[in-house]
Amino acid sequence: MFEALEAGDPRQVGRYRIVARLGAGGMGRVYLGRTPGGRAVAVKVVRSELAEDEEFRRRFAREVAAARAVNGAFTAGVVDADPEGSPAWLATVYVPGLSLGEAVAAHGPWPLEPVLALAAGLAEGLEVIHAAGVVHRDLKPSNVLLAADGPRVIDFGISLASEASVLTQTGVMPGTPGFMSPEQLTARPVGPACDVFALGAVLTFTATGGGPFGTGSAHAVNFRTVYEEPDLTALPTALRAVVARCLAKDPAERPSPAELLDQLAESVGGNRAVPVVLTEADWMPEAVARTVQLRTTTPSPPPRPVLAGTSDPVPPRQIPAEQDHADAQPRKTSPETTPVVGPRAYAHSPRRVPEPSTAAATGPTGVSRRRALLGLAGTVTAGGLGFAGWYFVKGDGRKPRWTSVSGGSNYGTPLVFGGAVYVGGREAFLYALDAATGRQRWKFSTVEDADVPSSLAMSGGLVYACGGKRLYAVDMATGEQRWSFPTSEKVYSPAATDGLVYFSSDAYLYAVNAADGKQRWKFRTDATAFRAAPTVADGVVYVGRISDGMLCALDAGTGEQRWKSDVGIVSWAQPVVADGVVYCTTSSERLFAVDAADGKPKWDFASGRGGPVAVSGGVVYVGGGKLLYALDAATGSKRWVFPVGGALSAPAVADGVVYVATASDDKYLYAVAAASGEQRWRFPTRDAASTPVVANGLVYVSTFGRLYAVPV
């Protein structure tokens, strides 16, 4: 999926004209480039801080030289590079399509025949890579791209160069938990057999939706990888023996890619010459093939046109993956006027502010895409596939009730209560605006140089905001500071209930008295990497602890731990509690549902990037990468998937509609039917947007410099 270039992006790298963003990784950012003759390539530009490291440059040059010798049907080879450039970069064959990880997340595990076809293609790709003297070392679903004529292995030989530099700086082990071999985890010599081990894990993931060594914290998965046997019971019989050999603990007992191809042919009763035919998209499951075809024939535009007479670009529309809809009827709940703040508004309980339903369904996004074709801007060819042209689209004509420019925030989620909207701002730390008109009531500035608060909480007539290394309590009526609580670390994510305010720092979860700011207790979370956000429900605080990868339940009054659950490192998104179940996403890109009483897991779901969650009417809504999922709260089964063009905010649910904003890339506020996953409308926010909040018949959403109030 293409993304528009931004102000700091290069327009030319080497001989390649840069036309769009493709993504980012540990080494740097990846762009879509064109040769002077019009051929599309993927240009990877190294981060400046890495390129300045002489050791990194030497490793990078060595790995690039080896990788340029790789040229096979199932690899995306290096076509050009300049390790000594400023910046350093390399260009690879551009493969239109989607990653294996995205495909499984969106459409579920694959049947046997497509998995065998995938296995044959990946084995041949590894055969070519190893023949060139290269070891991949980080084969995983996100490094496998799916094309109509077979899979492509990407980032071979390069991942080591980028991660080796990270390793020397931070002590992070190269590779991905669940796909690393035992020898990688125990610092033994690493050779081509480690890629075969990773292939076995990739095939298990493709066929079952999970890894062979289970889920949980990275430490737990790595321990099982080294000392326990893989769980292959869910694999089809014809695949189980193949994968078992790949996952042998001893590298010498694993087959070579050539031997693996022979075994695959035997498993389908054929010979190595024709184990599978990878010439058409039907080698993949039908739903995946449709998505690949959609992405490779109707890409979104790289450049953004500028409207006549303005300086604002038209927000680009990302052409979505194929939608998979199913009926889901959320139950009605009794309305109640409660304060609304970010994802907590419709996540922790079924209560919500009553809103009239005014938008009629307009059908799937595919219909509006046909209507929105405004013109073509040339043709691009990549890998022999022709693109029809670029699609430029506008919003659906929905206008905001009002827009506040002076009170705009930096991704801050507004809080709505008592006819006022409270939001963090640029010129002042905190603003109060009239909810009906957007007029400013008051503004509050701090003495210290505090960061803009990303979320707010309220209790007893006070609004609480975290900024820099201090928690502030501000009178909601007057904007006067009542008290502040200093810490030695940065603070984030307040929550207030029952006379206490809870907030996280880089090291602790604090509980302080709401009235006077006196500390009640603190609990060590070591949350520097993920900014653990607490959730409070029914006298219990739920928060992730980074040091051991646990979700912890604490007594809200005393901070005493009630239980801990080994789900892995909880992501930055707040846990959500509903109907006796805690839902949380983790850094291992999974959503977990655990029993609120004892922390025992009920189910988990591969959601992609660990995103925010909302629960309403027996349905769990979770953002994973560029997909919004609706899942059955009892079983975790998928009801529908709604694709968007950017990373998602937390969803908000009201009167049968899910509201979600994109925090990057396509920059829209979406209204999606909760029952079917069909788009009702979308509103261009012009910039990355916060979590939407629904109240008073309006959806409030903030961006850089603006706060919008949009009719529902």
VOGU-3710 file (C-alpha; in Angstrom, 3 decimals, decimal comma):
1> mfealeagdp> 0,000/0,000/0,000  1,445/3,335/-1,064  1,639/6,343/1,230  2,099/9,964/0,261  5,558/11,491/0,603  6,011/13,925/3,463  8,090/17,068/3,798  11,255/15,366/5,069  11,268/12,521/2,541  13,857/12,479/-0,286
11> rqvgryriva> 12,676/13,044/-3,853  15,741/11,456/-5,450  18,017/8,662/-4,206  20,846/7,706/-6,539  19,347/7,353/-10,005  15,866/6,653/-8,640  13,048/9,173/-8,456  11,138/8,652/-5,173  7,349/8,722/-5,643  5,801/7,147/-2,520
21> rlgaggmgrv> 6,359/5,593/0,895  6,123/1,809/1,213  6,904/1,273/4,903  9,576/1,413/7,585  11,737/-1,000/9,546  14,623/-1,149/11,977  17,138/-0,100/9,332  15,233/2,843/7,905  12,376/3,767/5,587  11,377/2,042/2,363
31> ylgrtpggra> 10,200/4,033/-0,652  8,742/3,269/-4,049  11,238/4,517/-6,605  11,339/4,633/-10,382  14,298/4,172/-12,678  14,797/6,680/-15,492  13,052/4,147/-17,722  10,026/3,861/-15,420  10,707/0,530/-13,693  9,485/0,353/-10,085
41> vavkvvrsel> 11,936/-0,572/-7,314  11,845/-0,604/-3,521  14,479/1,833/-2,214  15,595/1,318/1,381  17,196/4,416/2,905  19,293/3,767/6,018  18,604/5,805/9,164  21,190/8,543/9,576  22,268/7,419/13,056  23,071/3,938/11,701
51> aedeefrrrf> 24,805/5,241/8,591  27,155/7,287/10,784  28,350/4,102/12,504  31,504/2,910/10,703  31,026/-0,687/11,895  27,496/-0,645/10,546  28,693/0,648/7,156  31,244/-2,157/6,892  28,642/-4,795/7,756  26,112/-3,187/5,444
61> arevaaarav> 28,522/-3,128/2,494  29,500/-6,757/3,092  25,898/-7,956/3,316  24,840/-5,945/0,265  27,673/-7,410/-1,788  26,595/-10,928/-0,867  22,883/-10,242/-1,371  23,439/-8,825/-4,869  24,534/-12,295/-5,946  21,060/-13,670/-5,131
71> ngaftagvvd> 18,767/-13,872/-8,147  15,916/-16,370/-8,022  12,266/-16,681/-8,915  11,140/-16,543/-5,294  13,347/-13,741/-3,997  13,206/-9,961/-4,294  16,820/-9,366/-5,210  19,066/-6,358/-4,676  19,434/-4,418/-7,941  21,509/-1,431/-6,806
81> adpegspawl> 23,082/0,038/-3,677  25,410/2,724/-2,344  26,687/1,788/1,148  28,925/4,871/1,141  26,173/7,269/0,065  24,719/10,037/2,161  22,385/8,526/3,095  23,368/4,902/2,546  20,738/3,000/0,544  19,928/-0,066/-1,489
91> atvyvpglsl> 17,280/-0,828/-4,099  15,518/-4,176/-4,487  13,005/-5,614/-6,897  9,572/-4,185/-6,099  6,962/-6,859/-5,363  3,339/-5,662/-5,423  1,073/-7,570/-3,062  0,840/-8,108/0,685  2,844/-9,906/3,338  2,075/-13,398/4,556
101> geavaahgpw> 1,507/-12,004/8,057  -1,137/-9,592/6,778  -2,815/-12,344/4,764  -3,166/-14,738/7,708  -4,297/-11,953/10,035  -6,997/-10,812/7,600  -8,199/-14,155/6,219  -7,139/-16,816/8,710  -5,076/-20,023/8,391  -4,550/-21,585/4,966
111> plepvlalaa> -5,697/-25,026/3,730  -3,123/-27,739/3,023  -2,610/-27,278/-0,730  -1,798/-23,541/-0,597  0,564/-24,168/2,331  2,421/-26,802/0,304  2,658/-24,391/-2,625  4,013/-21,721/-0,295  6,502/-24,181/1,199  7,836/-25,117/-2,230
121> glaeglevih> 8,310/-21,496/-3,240  10,033/-20,530/0,016  12,277/-23,599/-0,063  13,426/-22,723/-3,568  13,985/-19,134/-2,487  16,175/-20,283/0,406  18,032/-22,641/-1,934  19,020/-19,679/-4,112  19,885/-17,457/-1,134  22,098/-20,103/0,464
131> aagvvhrdlk> 23,804/-20,881/-2,860  24,990/-17,253/-2,890  26,555/-17,675/0,544  23,871/-15,656/2,326  21,975/-16,665/5,467  18,731/-14,776/6,024  18,589/-15,093/9,841  15,162/-13,435/10,155  12,708/-15,325/7,957  9,212/-14,588/9,287
141> psnvllaadg> 5,711/-13,896/7,885  6,349/-10,179/7,419  9,437/-10,979/5,308  7,398/-13,098/2,881  5,517/-11,177/0,203  2,722/-12,820/-1,762  2,466/-12,308/-5,517  0,303/-13,927/-8,179  3,195/-16,079/-9,411  4,459/-17,180/-6,003
151> prvidfgisl> 5,928/-15,932/-2,721  8,995/-13,703/-2,463  11,567/-13,765/0,335  12,711/-10,250/1,167  15,385/-8,674/3,381  17,759/-11,629/3,041  21,251/-10,771/4,221  20,205/-7,239/5,105  18,446/-7,907/8,391  21,724/-8,976/9,979
161> aseasvltqt> 23,415/-5,743/8,970  20,737/-3,577/10,548  20,267/-5,657/13,654  23,970/-6,170/14,280  24,289/-2,449/14,831  21,287/-2,442/17,133  22,771/-5,403/18,989  25,985/-3,549/19,782  24,030/-0,570/21,085  21,165/-2,090/23,050
171> gvmpgtpgfm> 21,897/-5,762/23,606  18,849/-6,800/21,591  19,144/-10,261/20,085  18,763/-10,345/16,277  15,717/-12,256/15,062  12,074/-12,632/15,999  10,804/-14,765/18,925  8,932/-17,799/17,661  10,929/-17,891/14,415  14,505/-17,928/15,745
181> speqltarpv> 16,361/-21,233/15,877  17,773/-22,693/19,108  21,322/-21,965/17,972  20,469/-18,279/17,529  19,017/-18,150/21,041  21,986/-19,889/22,657  24,710/-17,945/20,807  25,961/-20,998/18,905  27,303/-20,770/15,322  24,525/-19,889/12,874
191> gpacdvfalg> 24,295/-21,256/9,324  21,720/-21,969/6,607  19,936/-24,489/8,853  18,583/-21,622/10,971  16,564/-20,449/7,945  15,099/-23,937/7,536  14,023/-23,864/11,177  12,356/-20,498/10,600  10,632/-21,920/7,519  9,093/-24,657/9,662
201> avltftatgg> 7,741/-22,007/12,040  6,415/-19,922/9,127  4,568/-22,919/7,679  3,065/-23,711/11,085  1,881/-20,125/11,413  0,367/-20,213/7,914  -1,487/-23,468/8,493  -2,717/-22,815/12,042  -2,554/-19,060/12,663  -0,085/-19,568/15,532
211> gpfgtgsaha> 3,530/-20,494/16,073  4,829/-23,971/16,982  6,036/-22,808/20,409  2,912/-21,044/21,601  2,428/-17,480/22,755  3,362/-15,355/25,750  6,399/-13,278/26,609  9,465/-13,425/24,373  11,351/-15,121/27,207  8,723/-17,869/27,504
221> vnfrtvyeep> 8,568/-18,494/23,744  12,366/-18,561/23,479  12,622/-20,996/26,405  10,158/-23,400/24,748  12,014/-23,054/21,439  15,278/-24,215/23,011  14,046/-26,828/25,516  10,591/-28,068/24,493  9,152/-29,862/21,492  6,944/-27,918/19,077
231> dltalptalr> 3,180/-28,350/19,175  2,272/-29,638/15,698  -1,010/-31,342/16,552  -3,072/-28,841/14,538  -1,081/-29,408/11,338  -2,457/-31,630/8,543  -0,792/-35,038/8,420  0,833/-34,387/5,046  2,559/-31,297/6,446  3,417/-32,473/9,949
241> avvarclakd> 6,407/-34,637/9,029  7,878/-31,899/6,820  7,624/-29,262/9,530  8,895/-31,611/12,254  12,173/-32,121/10,373  12,565/-28,376/9,876  12,108/-27,748/13,611  14,699/-30,266/14,805  16,744/-28,864/17,701  20,003/-30,061/16,137
251> paerpspael> 20,798/-28,089/12,953  22,431/-31,190/11,444  19,099/-33,046/11,563  17,232/-30,453/9,507  16,849/-30,940/5,757  18,514/-28,652/3,266  16,140/-26,647/1,047  16,862/-29,092/-1,781  15,968/-32,064/0,421  12,892/-30,215/1,594
261> ldqlaesvgg> 11,688/-29,767/-1,981  12,044/-33,514/-2,529  10,072/-34,254/0,635  7,341/-31,799/-0,355  7,011/-33,515/-3,718  6,699/-36,900/-2,000  4,024/-35,547/0,346  1,756/-34,765/-2,610  2,612/-37,913/-4,537  4,595/-36,188/-7,244
271> nravpvvlte> 8,193/-35,482/-8,107  10,419/-32,507/-7,511  9,958/-31,186/-11,018  6,305/-30,350/-10,470  5,313/-30,400/-6,788  3,157/-27,307/-7,372  2,460/-24,842/-10,155  2,998/-21,201/-9,239  1,944/-19,308/-12,344  -1,480/-17,919/-11,389
281> adwmpeavar> -2,893/-16,338/-8,231  -5,009/-19,433/-7,544  -2,067/-21,052/-5,745  -3,222/-18,981/-2,728  -6,537/-19,203/-0,875  -9,237/-17,426/-2,879  -9,738/-14,541/-0,431  -5,979/-13,886/-0,266  -5,703/-14,018/-4,068  -8,455/-11,403/-4,376
291> tvqlrtttps> -6,650/-9,094/-1,956  -3,336/-9,542/-3,799  -5,044/-8,810/-7,112  -6,700/-5,698/-5,676  -3,430/-4,349/-4,316  -1,473/-5,044/-7,485  -3,981/-3,508/-9,883  -5,466/-0,518/-8,035  -2,810/1,179/-5,881  -3,429/4,431/-4,078
301> ppprpvlagt> -1,623/7,574/-5,207  1,885/8,394/-4,078  1,643/12,181/-4,568  -1,108/14,324/-3,108  -2,596/16,998/-5,394  -3,174/20,459/-3,961  -6,632/21,991/-4,189  -6,764/25,188/-6,206  -6,477/28,307/-4,047  -5,370/26,442/-0,902
311> sdpvpprqip> -2,205/25,062/0,624  -3,886/21,905/1,874  -3,306/18,672/-0,028  -6,183/16,342/-0,763  -5,855/13,412/1,700  -5,040/10,256/-0,279  -7,399/7,267/-0,182  -5,660/3,980/0,393  -7,226/1,280/-1,746  -8,251/-1,342/0,829
321> aeqdhadaqp> -7,850/-5,071/0,922  -10,886/-7,214/0,135  -13,421/-6,975/2,973  -14,759/-10,068/4,684  -18,161/-9,209/6,173  -20,439/-11,217/8,431  -23,511/-10,239/10,393  -22,961/-9,098/13,958  -25,835/-7,541/15,906  -24,670/-5,632/18,986
331> rktspettpv> -27,209/-5,550/21,757  -28,739/-2,258/22,869  -27,701/-0,865/26,214  -29,254/1,667/28,520  -27,933/5,195/27,911  -26,258/7,057/30,699  -24,623/10,438/30,685  -21,098/9,733/31,883  -17,825/11,545/31,179  -16,347/10,421/27,888
341> vgprayahsp> -12,614/10,110/27,503  -10,879/8,254/24,700  -11,120/4,475/24,520  -12,537/4,261/28,046  -15,808/5,747/26,809  -17,143/2,510/25,353  -14,583/-0,020/26,457  -14,749/-0,686/30,150  -18,525/-0,950/30,456  -21,554/-1,040/28,141
351> rrvpepstaa> -22,619/2,450/29,266  -22,537/5,251/26,725  -23,801/8,755/26,099  -27,034/8,616/24,027  -26,621/9,831/20,458  -29,131/9,979/17,576  -28,206/7,804/14,614  -28,209/10,081/11,578  -25,992/8,450/8,968  -27,412/5,975/6,475
361> atgptgvsrr> -25,246/3,185/5,151  -23,627/4,028/1,838  -22,311/0,601/1,016  -18,793/-0,851/0,888  -15,807/1,302/0,051  -15,404/-0,422/-3,314  -18,522/1,347/-4,588  -17,361/4,799/-3,535  -13,961/4,092/-5,082  -15,558/3,818/-8,531
371> rallglagtv> -17,396/7,090/-7,982  -14,249/8,805/-6,751  -12,022/8,287/-9,780  -11,028/11,819/-10,752  -8,189/11,172/-13,146  -5,087/9,208/-14,097  -1,511/10,259/-13,545  0,434/7,851/-15,688  1,196/4,143/-15,585  3,752/2,256/-13,517
381> tagglgfagw> 5,026/-1,227/-14,234  6,678/-3,411/-11,635  7,672/-7,008/-11,989  5,734/-7,281/-15,253  2,433/-6,070/-13,731  0,851/-2,916/-15,119  -0,961/-0,433/-12,871  -4,039/1,199/-14,369  -3,337/4,571/-12,753  -3,609/6,587/-9,577
391> yfvkgdgrkp> -6,906/7,164/-7,827  -7,517/10,564/-6,239  -10,508/10,885/-3,946  -12,140/13,414/-1,677  -14,123/12,899/1,482  -17,849/12,214/1,509  -18,841/15,874/1,767  -19,381/15,759/5,546  -18,671/19,103/7,177  -17,661/19,691/10,809
401> rwtsvsggsn> -20,068/21,512/13,122  -17,058/23,553/14,206  -13,285/23,495/14,106  -11,001/24,928/16,764  -7,554/25,890/15,542  -6,033/27,518/18,629  -6,923/24,609/20,886  -5,592/21,869/18,678  -3,570/19,132/20,304  -0,691/16,870/19,518
411> ygtplvfgga> -2,546/13,558/19,105  -4,313/14,309/22,394  -7,601/12,517/23,034  -10,312/14,971/24,138  -12,480/14,529/27,223  -16,141/15,622/26,981  -18,207/16,391/30,081  -20,770/18,921/31,286  -21,038/20,774/27,990  -17,284/21,287/27,681
421> vyvggreafl> -14,462/19,672/25,734  -11,086/19,409/27,462  -8,023/18,841/25,277  -4,272/19,314/25,399  -2,911/22,083/23,217  0,172/23,599/21,667  0,269/27,174/22,927  -1,200/26,204/26,298  -0,967/22,916/28,141  -4,720/22,430/28,501
431> yaldaatgrq> -7,846/24,024/26,995  -11,531/23,964/27,879  -13,859/24,625/24,932  -17,626/24,911/24,651  -18,796/21,538/23,332  -21,542/23,098/21,158  -19,628/25,982/19,595  -15,907/25,342/20,094  -15,423/28,706/21,802  -12,630/28,795/24,383
441> rwkfstveda> -13,706/28,844/28,059  -10,241/28,861/29,596  -6,695/27,716/29,057  -4,097/26,476/31,513  -0,324/26,786/31,098  2,298/25,083/33,220  5,364/26,647/34,777  7,487/23,726/33,564  8,136/22,859/29,934  5,636/19,984/29,815
451> dvpsslamsg> 4,742/17,691/26,923  1,239/17,929/25,491  -0,960/15,432/27,396  -2,003/12,512/25,199  -5,015/11,625/27,357  -6,978/13,082/30,259  -9,053/11,884/33,215  -11,596/13,557/35,488  -13,060/13,086/38,956  -14,713/15,330/41,536
461> glvyacggkr> -14,690/18,466/39,380  -11,008/18,172/38,492  -9,371/17,222/35,199  -6,057/15,362/35,424  -3,309/15,609/32,824  0,195/14,131/32,607  2,896/16,390/31,215  6,649/15,895/31,354  7,479/14,491/34,810  4,389/15,788/36,609
471> lyavdmatge> 0,677/15,009/37,055  -1,531/18,125/37,159  -4,979/18,545/38,734  -6,928/21,469/37,225  -10,343/22,837/38,215  -12,749/21,951/35,394  -14,811/25,138/35,882  -12,070/27,753/36,191  -8,862/26,253/34,768  -6,966/26,928/38,005
481> qrwsfptsek> -4,347/24,441/39,202  -5,319/22,661/42,428  -2,175/20,611/42,869  0,585/18,763/40,978  2,501/15,583/41,715  6,193/15,469/40,634  8,120/12,324/39,700  11,652/11,594/38,503  10,447/10,012/35,235  8,085/10,955/32,415
491> vyspaatdgl> 4,434/10,266/33,200  1,568/9,068/30,999  -2,037/7,887/30,827  -4,079/8,969/33,873  -7,221/7,167/35,062  -9,416/8,409/37,922  -12,113/6,683/39,976  -13,248/6,275/43,587  -11,139/9,154/44,919  -7,828/8,026/43,413
501> vyfssdayly> -5,873/8,926/40,278  -3,712/6,257/38,652  -0,987/7,038/36,132  2,130/5,420/34,694  5,703/6,612/34,538  8,754/5,108/32,867  9,240/2,896/35,931  6,140/2,836/38,156  2,370/2,838/38,270  1,294/5,477/40,816
511> avnaadgkqr> -1,916/5,874/42,815  -2,487/9,297/44,396  -5,408/10,902/46,209  -7,629/12,763/43,756  -8,354/15,581/46,207  -4,841/16,576/47,282  -2,303/14,594/45,187  -0,813/12,672/48,135  0,721/9,356/47,100  -1,250/6,279/48,160
521> wkfrtdataf> 1,001/3,593/46,619  3,203/2,763/43,648  3,921/-0,460/41,753  7,028/-1,096/39,650  6,268/-1,762/35,949  9,601/-0,959/34,191  7,452/0,374/31,364  9,971/2,594/29,567  9,482/0,901/26,199  5,692/0,693/26,165
531> raaptvadgv> 4,300/3,411/28,448  2,009/0,985/30,285  -1,496/2,458/30,470  -3,609/1,432/33,489  -7,276/0,454/33,402  -9,430/0,532/36,535  -12,628/-1,524/36,881  -14,525/-2,884/39,893  -11,789/-2,044/42,409  -8,976/-3,581/40,355
541> vyvgrisdgm> -6,202/-1,919/38,324  -4,952/-3,808/35,265  -1,520/-2,873/33,891  1,330/-4,489/31,985  4,702/-5,083/33,625  7,577/-4,988/31,153  10,277/-6,676/33,264  8,706/-10,140/33,061  6,077/-9,696/30,340  3,043/-10,029/32,598
551> lcaldagtge> -0,432/-8,538/32,730  -0,983/-7,708/36,406  -4,189/-7,208/38,400  -3,736/-4,984/41,462  -6,036/-4,032/44,296  -7,022/-0,454/43,418  -6,903/0,696/47,045  -3,652/-0,873/48,206  -1,656/-1,773/45,078  -1,385/-5,376/46,262
561> qrwksdvgiv> -1,036/-7,807/43,368  -3,996/-10,180/42,962  -2,738/-12,152/39,975  -0,460/-11,982/36,973  -0,947/-13,539/33,532  1,880/-14,473/31,159  0,416/-12,988/27,976  3,635/-11,235/26,970  4,569/-7,573/26,997  1,347/-5,561/26,996
571> swaqpvvadg> 1,342/-2,909/24,261  0,908/0,845/24,721  -2,874/0,444/24,293  -4,917/0,279/27,507  -6,366/-3,062/28,586  -10,157/-3,155/28,380  -12,495/-4,819/30,894  -16,012/-5,928/29,964  -18,324/-8,635/31,325  -15,649/-10,162/33,564
581> vvycttsser> -12,997/-10,406/30,838  -9,803/-8,379/30,337  -8,773/-7,741/26,733  -5,240/-6,582/25,951  -2,902/-6,505/22,978  0,766/-7,404/23,233  4,055/-6,672/21,519  3,856/-10,150/19,972  1,004/-8,770/17,832  -1,780/-10,737/19,512
591> lfavdaadgk> -4,994/-9,848/21,314  -5,615/-11,811/24,524  -8,852/-12,320/26,425  -8,245/-13,383/30,044  -10,569/-13,990/32,967  -10,712/-10,863/35,141  -11,041/-12,997/38,279  -7,869/-15,074/37,947  -6,025/-14,022/34,773  -6,479/-17,365/33,020
601> pkwdfasgrg> -6,509/-17,006/29,205  -9,807/-17,607/27,394  -8,649/-17,067/23,814  -6,176/-15,094/21,741  -6,177/-13,689/18,230  -3,387/-12,697/15,826  -4,344/-9,050/15,458  -1,204/-7,772/13,758  0,414/-4,794/15,443  -0,806/-4,610/19,015
611> gpvavsggvv> -3,499/-1,956/18,788  -6,229/-0,411/20,922  -9,442/-2,235/21,838  -13,106/-1,381/22,480  -15,885/-3,756/23,548  -19,616/-3,239/22,992  -22,588/-5,545/22,685  -20,602/-8,767/22,907  -18,212/-7,685/20,132  -14,533/-6,771/20,468
621> yvgggkllya> -13,215/-4,135/18,085  -9,435/-4,018/17,685  -7,084/-2,220/15,356  -4,280/-4,322/13,922  -1,931/-2,499/11,544  -4,242/-1,096/8,868  -7,197/-3,349/9,662  -10,149/-2,915/12,031  -11,413/-6,290/13,288  -14,756/-7,153/14,832
631> ldaatgskrw> -14,472/-10,330/16,948  -16,953/-12,345/18,961  -16,187/-11,470/22,584  -16,900/-14,998/23,816  -14,822/-16,958/21,294  -12,510/-14,538/19,484  -13,898/-15,637/16,128  -13,816/-13,042/13,367  -17,072/-11,332/12,356  -15,751/-8,819/9,858
641> vfpvggalsa> -12,636/-6,902/8,830  -12,551/-3,271/7,666  -9,319/-2,154/5,919  -8,093/1,435/6,046  -5,039/3,245/4,770  -3,198/3,926/8,010  -2,487/2,895/11,578  -5,654/3,063/13,692  -6,638/4,966/16,799  -8,691/3,320/19,523
651> pavadgvvyv> -12,252/2,670/18,322  -15,316/4,306/19,897  -18,732/2,647/19,611  -22,109/4,394/19,832  -25,590/3,436/18,581  -24,454/0,687/16,262  -21,595/2,656/14,704  -17,844/2,232/15,211  -15,828/5,427/14,899  -12,108/5,134/14,289
661> atasddkyly> -9,433/7,533/13,047  -6,173/6,862/11,297  -3,147/8,036/13,248  -0,997/8,183/10,108  -1,018/7,835/6,336  -4,514/8,321/4,856  -5,735/10,653/7,661  -9,487/10,087/7,886  -12,148/9,721/10,553  -14,285/6,682/9,638
671> avaaasgeqr> -17,813/5,723/10,658  -18,358/1,980/10,203  -21,556/-0,012/10,724  -20,972/-2,184/13,804  -23,169/-4,988/12,453  -21,664/-5,406/9,001  -18,346/-3,558/8,863  -19,575/-1,394/5,982  -18,402/2,196/5,754  -21,090/4,768/6,600
681> wrfptrdaas> -18,967/7,839/5,938  -15,494/9,261/6,312  -14,197/12,717/7,107  -10,731/14,001/6,071  -8,805/15,151/9,148  -5,843/16,493/7,134  -3,404/15,105/9,669  -2,840/12,205/12,019  -5,835/11,999/14,365  -6,539/11,054/17,969
691> tpvvanglvy> -9,015/8,580/19,366  -12,523/9,854/18,526  -14,993/10,670/21,306  -18,778/10,632/20,753  -21,140/12,910/22,717  -23,946/15,408/22,097  -24,588/14,080/18,580  -21,006/14,920/17,588  -17,741/13,063/17,103  -14,804/14,990/18,565
701> vstfgrlyav> -11,363/14,217/17,153  -8,114/16,163/17,441  -5,105/16,467/15,144  -1,990/18,637/15,012  -3,367/22,137/15,474  -7,091/21,344/15,073  -10,002/19,963/17,048  -13,013/18,897/14,959  -16,617/18,407/16,033  -18,223/16,288/13,296
711> pv> -21,946/15,366/13,226  -22,543/11,664/13,736
//
